[in-house]
Amino acid sequence: MKHRILIAYEIECEKEFCFTDWVRIALAEELATQACEVNVLVENNEGIHAINQEMRQMDKPTDVLSFPMFDLIPGEPLAEALSDPETGLIPLGDMVISLEQAAIQAEEYGHSLEREVAYLTVHSVLHLLGYDHLDEGKQKRQMRQREKEIMEKINV
């Protein structure tokens, strides 16, 4: 199966990140058997702040934003009907990651920038697949458990 992961850098970046691998692993772990499309935009805090302000009316930078194309149910198989007839791909949505914020958090949590960016990527893929963590109960626990399991597969 051929997922299409489109990556755009809005900032200069000295390091190459494995976004494509991380998205593919997360999709495989979630049993997304149909070919999907995911867009990844890499920003700094200024850029993600502007997007956060415009899209969510939140006047601050953040680490990652997820914009799912569909309102999916976590863990449920993807419906073939969601496929774009022209491409045959299911357009899951877009994610925006701030490398600047990821670096701050990596230092704060005492791990590598690569690990933090991988985590934010997995976190966002799960949002695109319908997971949420707005409540402090079952949904958040379910999402955190899936993040942990997928990050073990990524092994960074």
N, C-alpha and C positions, 0 to 999 in steps of 0.2 A: 504494500500500500504506500502510496506517495502523498505524504502531507506536504503542503506548501507553507513554509514559514518565511515571511518577508520581513527583513530586518533593515531599519533605517536609523542612521546615526545623525542626530541633529547637533552633535558636539564632536570635538576632536577626541579620539580615544586611542591611547597607546597600546592597550591590551585587547586581544581578541577573546571574546567570550563565546561559549558553546551554546548559544541560545537555541539553535536548531536541534541539537542533541537533547537539551533539557526539555524542550517542548515535546519532542517525539517520545521521550521516556515517560513524561507525565501522561500523554495521551494513551500510550500503550498500557500503562498501569491502570488507567481508567477504562480500559477495554474499548477505546474509541476505534472501532474496526473500519469505519468508513474513512475515506481520505478527507482531511480537513484543511482549512486555511486559517492561519493565525498571523496577525501583523504585530510586529514588535517595534516600538519607537524608543530609542535611547536618548535621554535628555539630561540636562543639568537641573538644579533646583529652580532656576529662573524659568526655564521652559515648562517644567511640570507644574509650577505655581500658576502660570498663565492658563494652562489647560484645566487645572483644578478649579480655578476661578470661573472660567468660562462654562465648563460642563457641570460643575457641582456647586457653584457659588461658595466655594471654600477658599478664603483668602490666605492661603499658605501653601508652601511646598509639601510634598508627601513622597513616599518611597516608590509606590507603584499605583497605577490606575488601571482598572480593567473595564472594558466596554463590550459586554457580551452582545452578540447579534440576536440571540434567542433567550427566552426564559426557560431554561432547561431544569430538569430534576436531577440532582446529584446521584450518580451511580446508575442512572437509567440509560439504556442503549440509545444512541442517536438515531433518529428516524431518517430513512432514506429520503423522505419528502423534503427534508431541509436542504438537500443538495442543490447547488446552483446548476440549472440545466445547461448552461454554457460551458462550465468548467468541470462539472461532476464532483466538485468539492463542497463540503459543508463549511461555510464561512462562520467560524466560531466567534470572531470579533478581534478587538484590538487591545494591546497592552502598552502602557507607557512606563518606563523605568527610569528613575533618576539615579545615575551613577554617583552623583555627588552625595545624595542622601544615603545611598547604599554604602559608600565609603565611611560616612559618619557612623552608621549603624554597625558596620563590620568592626570598627574600632571599639565602639561602645560594648558590643557583645563578645569581643575578644576572638573573632575568627577572621578568615580571609575575605577579601572583597569578592573573590570568585564564589565562595560559599554563599555569601549574602545575595549576590545577583542570581545565583541558581535558585535559592529559596524564593526570592521575589518572583522569578519566572514561574516556578511551580505554583506558587500562591495564586498568581494571575490566571494560569491555565485552569486551575480549579474554579475560580470565579467564572471564567468563560463557560465552564461546564455546569454551572448552576449552584456551586457551593457558596455558602455565605457564612459570616461570623458576626453578624450584627447582634444576635442574642448572646447571652453568656451561658447558654445551655447546650442542648443536644447538637444543634447545627455547628456551633463553634468547635465543640469536641470532635465532631465528625470531620470537619475540615482540618483541624490540627493533626488528627490521627493520620489522615491521608497524606498531608504534607510530610509528616515524619516518615511514613512508609516509602514514599516516592524519593525523598532525600536520601534514604538508605541505599536505594538503587543507583542514585546519581553518584554517591560516594565522593564528595568533595570536602 
